C-alpha cells in the first residue's frame, strides 16, 4: 500500500553507515552539511582529517572514483529513488563552488560526486557527454560540470572497497553482490558496523525500498541489527555465531589449558590432512 510506505531519508542511512565504516581510518563523515548559512545542505560530506592523500587503509574502504582522488573534501549528492537529472549535476557543481568559496579551498582540495542507485540512461549520459572512465565511474569534459564525478552503484565492481555503497544499489543482484564482497574483518573491528549491515539487509525489500510503515532512521536500523545479532547468538549454529569474529574474539574466555588443547586438535587435523595428501599423491 502506497499510503503505508515509510518516509525515508536514504542519504542519512548511507551516511551513517559510511561513518561507522570509516570511523577507524580517520575520515570524518557528516550528513546534511550546510555550505552557506541559508543554502541547501549537501547530502554527505567526507573529510580526510590529515595527510595529502588517502592512506592504504582509507582507500580499502572508499569506492572507486573517490579513492583515486587526492581531494580531502568530498561532497556527495545521493540519488536513491530518483534518477540523475541535469539539475542534479548542476546542483553538485554549485555546492562544490560555494563550499570552496566559504572554506577558502582550491579546486584540487574538493571533489563533487553524484552517487546514483539507479543506472543513468545512456541517452542522458551521451547528452551530458559523460563517459565511463572505469567501470561505474563516469566523467565529463563539459564546462561548469566537468569536476562532477558520477558513480553508478549498479555498475561498480563488487569488490571490498565498493561493497558498502553497493548495498544501496537499485538492483537486488547488485546489493547481494555488495553484501558478499564486504570485508568480514571489519565486523570484528566494529560490532556496530556489523549490526548496521544486518539491519540494512533486512529492512530493504526486494525492490530496494523500505518495507515498513514507520519512518526509518539510522538509529532504528542499528537497533534492529543489534537485535538480529542477539538472535544469531541465541539460536544460531556455531558457524553463524563465529561469523565476523576475529581470532582473538573467538578465543576469548578460554583458559590457557583450553587454548593449548585447541591448538593440539588443530595440529592433529593438519597432520591428518597432510597424510591424506601424501597418500593421494602415491595413488597418482
C-alpha positions, 0 to 999 in steps of 0.5 A, a space after each residue: 500500500 502506497 499510503 503505508 510506505 515509510 518516509 525515508 531519508 536514504 542519504 542519512 542511512 548511507 551516511 551513517 553507515 559510511 561513518 561507522 565504516 570509516 570511523 577507524 581510518 580517520 575520515 570524518 563523515 557528516 550528513 546534511 552539511 550546510 555550505 552557506 548559512 541559508 543554502 541547501 545542505 549537501 547530502 554527505 560530506 567526507 573529510 580526510 582529517 590529515 595527510 595529502 592523500 588517502 592512506 592504504 587503509 582509507 582507500 580499502 574502504 572508499 569506492 572507486 572514483 573517490 579513492 583515486 582522488 587526492 581531494 580531502 573534501 568530498 561532497 556527495 549528492 545521493 540519488 536513491 529513488 530518483 534518477 540523475 537529472 541535469 539539475 542534479 549535476 548542476 546542483 553538485 557543481 554549485 555546492 562544490 563552488 560555494 563550499 570552496 568559496 566559504 572554506 577558502 579551498 582550491 579546486 584540487 582540495 574538493 571533489 563533487 560526486 553524484 552517487 546514483 542507485 539507479 543506472 543513468 540512461 545512456 541517452 542522458 549520459 551521451 547528452 551530458 557527454 559523460 563517459 565511463 572512465 572505469 567501470 561505474 565511474 563516469 566523467 565529463 569534459 563539459 564546462 561548469 560540470 566537468 569536476 562532477 564525478 558520477 558513480 553508478 552503484 549498479 555498475 561498480 565492481 563488487 569488490 571490498 572497497 565498493 561493497 558498502 555503497 553497493 548495498 544501496 544499489 537499485 538492483 537486488 543482484 547488485 546489493 547481494 553482490 555488495 553484501 558478499 564482497 564486504 570485508 568480514 574483518 571489519 565486523 570484528 573491528 566494529 560490532 556496530 558496523 556489523 549490526 548496521 549491515 544486518 539491519 540494512 539487509 533486512 529492512 530493504 525489500 526486494 525492490 530496494 525500498 523500505 518495507 515498513 510503515 514507520 519512518 526509518 532512521 539510522 538509529 532504528 536500523 542499528 537497533 534492529 541489527 543489534 537485535 538480529 545479532 542477539 538472535 544469531 547468538 541465541 539460536 544460531 549454529 556455531 558457524 553463524 555465531 563465529 561469523 565476523 569474529 576475529 581470532 582473538 574474539 573467538 578465543 576469548 574466555 578460554 583458559 590457557 589449558 583450553 587454548 593449548 588443547 585447541 591448538 593440539 586438535 588443530 595440529 592433529 587435523 593438519 597432520 591428518 590432512 597432510 597424510 591424506 595428501 601424501 597418500 593421494 599423491 602415491 595413488 597418482 
